[in-house]
Structure formats: structure tokens, C-alpha cells
Amino acid sequence: MTTLGRRSVRCAAHPYSDPVLLPGTRSLRRVPATAACTATLAVVLALSAASCSTGSQATDGPRLISGARPANVVAPASGSDPTGMPTSWSPQPLQWSTCKGHPGSAAGMRCATLRVPLDWSDPAGEQIDLAVAKVPASGGADERLGTIVTNPGGPGGSGVAFVASNPFGGELALRFDQVSWDPRGVGASTAVTCGETAASAFLHADPDPDTAAEQATLDQLARAVSDDCAMHDADLLAHVGTSDVARDLEALRLAIGDGPINYVGFSYGTQIGQLYAEMFPTGVRSMVLDGVVDPSLGFTEFLIGQVEGFEAAFAEQAAACAKETDACGVADLSTAYDRVKERVERDPLPAGAGPGAGPGAGRSVGPAELATAAIYTGYRTDGWRDLGPALATALDGDGSGLASLSDGYHDLGGYAAYAGVVCSDTPPPADPTAWKAFADQARARSPRFGGSIANELLPCATWPVRSAQVPAAVDASVASDAPPVLVVGNTGDPATPLSNARSVAGRMRSAVLVTVDIDGHTAYGRDRCATKVIDAYLLSLTLPAGPTICPPG
């Protein structure tokens, strides 16, 4: 029920405001800046759905659990350098042009298409398209420092939609081009489109079955998703893993032709960054990892960490609600949630009754929508301000508030594009029986959310692409010329716990850890101290002298 990477951006006029979630970014991931400040969520969703270049676009439901996990470097193919990049291949220079169909995008944004091999071990074989977008530096040539390449998270987040929000303001926007791309399988790039109808049915089924019949139904719906993807997108799904994406990032750097890049990765984007730094250390001028994935964690270990994180986050939300019951709308957030859960387990709530029903109109709210709404608000420091009133109206028989929150989460991207990376980067439980044991373990850690978080990725149990890779830490210190890395983790981040950032910072050469004492996922733009530290590093390569705590004591 959580994504690794929905990344959020804050309004340019108020850079430290609490973020909205940007559709298409898997960290909650994760909201366009200036346009999103006044736009409704519906407008934001429309922005993320638009594309800069031609190409198919996945429209199926999003993934709820953060599945970003380790992708080990595969053995290089014959005719490749040690990174696995084919020595006989080079990208064509990017041909930038006016973006089509992107209303509300950043001023001057330009778009291009990058063609790369589907299979990096066969560079002369089938090619695929990657949609790329750039917001040029607003300063003069004498002020320009280079290019920031960013990834908003996911897997499955649209970098094109993210960069359209002009995520880096102030002096960074003045001195750097801002560039991102839709990773392979995502959005306006050559996209995974399988399983749309099947995923919709699966994601709205009860994700935490308490009877054999409910479990059988969930297993059947999950199998339908994986079967459809096996039939229609198996070739592409075999090549959407993080190691493929890291090579695509190097191809993008070469095509930009601007020398070493400044990479900023959020959530799942931190996994891409770590692997890129290991494979292509000389391609980086600076690197920031915010909301960190630890690639040494296996599939179930990572998700159990999220289960515990979201259970703790809900407890924090409940404590905050109890201090401001008028704003929260209920006297006890935990009791209200449990009462609504008991009710929707019997019968779904109608969504859309009464004025202001919004996006949930004409729908119903069952266990899946309830859990999704609660986890969606867990990415924010004050999510109780949305969840509490939604639960209050639900207790009065109107599920529209919960449906709206659930819809907002589900509009963040295509499920199959997300699952394609998650299911194949490292081995998940081997079959539905093993998966049930994992879900039971997760449920024991969090009776409210464990089953839902575990089962959101149940199609992985029968996914057409199987991984034999073993989780392993990415170690950029293997190359003496690996760049310094700024590693940022929040004390109250449920999606990528602080322990991840600590582990990664401890292993990477010249890494400096910034611990940010806030709740929620990712820190840039949400915490003034962390944002200043990151900006200073990108501008002048100035790192703190040692581990840093924000805000300062």
C-alpha cells in the first residue's frame, strides 16, 4: 500500500510549504510547484497525464506498496565496457523542441526523445524511446553551472511531469538546466500497458482477506494481472529493471553532452542514483539521495520495514489528531479508523453522497480504499488533517472523502510499470503459498496495514519475469573517483526509514548523512535547513564537515 517514491515539490512562492502528492511520482512519492500551488488535484493529475512526445501511456491503477529494491549489476556483455555499456553504441544528440500537450508546464520547457536499446546486451537489436524534458537555466551563459538530472521516484514516476513543475527554484533554476525523463516502461516513453482492467479489479479487492474465499478471490485477481502482462508485455518487462535504467541514465548524460551531471534522486530515484554511481562514477559532478532506499535489503525485508514505518506513522498521526480534535474531525483517529474498517468489511460505503463529493462520486469505499487513504496521508506530517475529516464523514455514511484520497493515490501511475521493476529486481516470495506466509508476517507487525501492504504486490508471486539476483549493497567506493554523495533521511519517514539512509551513508565513499527531524517522506523543499544544505552542495560542492542534523539543535 505504499510506494517508494512519490516525491513532492513545494510551491515556488513558499518553498517550505507542506507538499501535495504529484501524480506520476511514486514517492509520495511526491506535486508540481508553482502550478500546483493553486491548482486542484484534478488539474495536477491532468498535468502528469500529459506527455511531451508521442508514445503510449499506461493508464492502469498505481501501486500501493513501495517496491523499490536492489538491482545488482549484471555481467557485462561481449563488446561492452566493465559497466555493461556497449562500446560500439553511442546515443544521438537530443533534438529539443516545443513540448506538445503539456499545459501549465514550466516556462521554456523543451522536450526530446532518446532512443536506446531494449536489451543493453544487444545494442543493434530492438530500440525503444525515452521521453525527456528540460527546463533551461534562466540565467545567462556566464552564470550557468551545468545540468541537474532528477528522478522523482516510483518505480513508475514520470520525470517529464516532475520537471514540468520546475522543482528546483531560486539560484538552482538560475544556474542549472533541469532535466528528467520517463524511465523505460513509463508514461510517454515506450510504456508497459498490460493489465489495466485486471489491475483495476485487483486493486479494489479486499487486500487483507480474512476468509479462505476472500483469499482465493485475491489470488485469482492477482494471477489475472500477471497473466495479462505475460501475454502482452513480457519482452519489455524483461528489460525494465534498475540496472537497465542506470544505463539509460548514462545514455541520457551522453546525449545531453554537458559533461558530468548533478543527480538528485528521490525515493526509488535514490536506488537508481546509487547504482549509477557504482557503474559510472566519472559521470557525476554531485549526487543527492533524498528518502533513501537501501539496496542490501531483500524484497520482504524492505516491505516489512515499511509495514512497521506506516504503523508508527499512523500512531504519530493519531497523537497529533488527539491534540487538535476540532481540526481533525474525530476525537480518536485510531478508533474512528477501526470503526470504519469494521463497517466496510460488512458493506461498502457509498461515495459521492452530499455536496462536494469530488472525485469519489459514483464509487464505493471498501477495505482497499480505506487502507489506501490512510497510507496515502501517512507520507505527510499532517495527514491527519485530511484523514480525520474523511473518517468523520465515513462514520456518517458518506465515503466520498476516503474515496477522494484513495483516488489521489491510485492516479499516481500505471500499476504494471511499477510492478515490472519491483517484481523483477530481486526475488519476491516464490508462489502464492509463500506469499501468504509473508502477508501473515506483515499482518503480525501491523494488524491495520500489514496485509494490505504485503498483498498490494501479490501479482509478483506469478509474475512472468523472475529474478535470480541476490540483494547486495551498492558500493560506490569501489571506484576511487566516485563522487561525494549527500544522503538525506527523515526521522519519521515511513516509506524509506532513516535506518536506510544511515546504512547507505556508512557504505558509500565520502558520503555525508543529513538527518532531518521531521515526519513524512523526503526532505527537500519541506525542511528549510535540509534544503539549504542541498542547494549549497549542488551550487558549490560544499558538503557539511560531518553528519548533520536538521534543524540544528
Sequence and secondary structure as in RCSB ss.txt:
>XXXX:A:sequence
MTTLGRRSVRCAAHPYSDPVLLPGTRSLRRVPATAACTATLAVVLALSAASCSTGSQATDGPRLISGARPANVVA
PASGSDPTGMPTSWSPQPLQWSTCKGHPGSAAGMRCATLRVPLDWSDPAGEQIDLAVAKVPASGGADERLGTIVT
NPGGPGGSGVAFVASNPFGGELALRFDQVSWDPRGVGASTAVTCGETAASAFLHADPDPDTAAEQATLDQLARAV
SDDCAMHDADLLAHVGTSDVARDLEALRLAIGDGPINYVGFSYGTQIGQLYAEMFPTGVRSMVLDGVVDPSLGFT
EFLIGQVEGFEAAFAEQAAACAKETDACGVADLSTAYDRVKERVERDPLPAGAGPGAGPGAGRSVGPAELATAAI
YTGYRTDGWRDLGPALATALDGDGSGLASLSDGYHDLGGYAAYAGVVCSDTPPPADPTAWKAFADQARARSPRFG
GSIANELLPCATWPVRSAQVPAAVDASVASDAPPVLVVGNTGDPATPLSNARSVAGRMRSAVLVTVDIDGHTAYG
RDRCATKVIDAYLLSLTLPAGPTICPPG
>XXXX:A:secstr
   S      BTTBTTS     TT S      SHHHHHS HHHHHHHHH  SS      S    S          
  TTB TTS BTT        EE SS TT  TT EEEEEEEESSTT TTS EEEEEEEEE  SS TTT  EEEEE
E  TTT  HHHHHHT  S HHHHHHEEEEEE  TBSTTSSB  TTHHHHHHHHTS SS  SHHHHHHHHHHHHHH
HHHHHHHSHHHHTT SHHHHHHHHHHHHHHHTSSSEEEEEETHHHHHHHHHHHH GGGEEEEEEES   TTS HH
HHHHHHHHHHHHHHHHHHHHHHH HHHHSSS HHHHHHHHHHHHHHS EEES STT GGGTTEEE HHHHHHHHH
HHTTSTTTHHHHHHHHHHHHTT  HHHHHHHHHHHTTS HHHHHHHHHHHS   SSHHHHHHHHHHHHHH TTTH
HHHHHTTGGGGG SS          GGGSTT   EEEEEEEE SSS HHHHHHHHHHSTTEEEEEEEEESS  TT
T HHHHHHHHHHHHH    SS EEES  
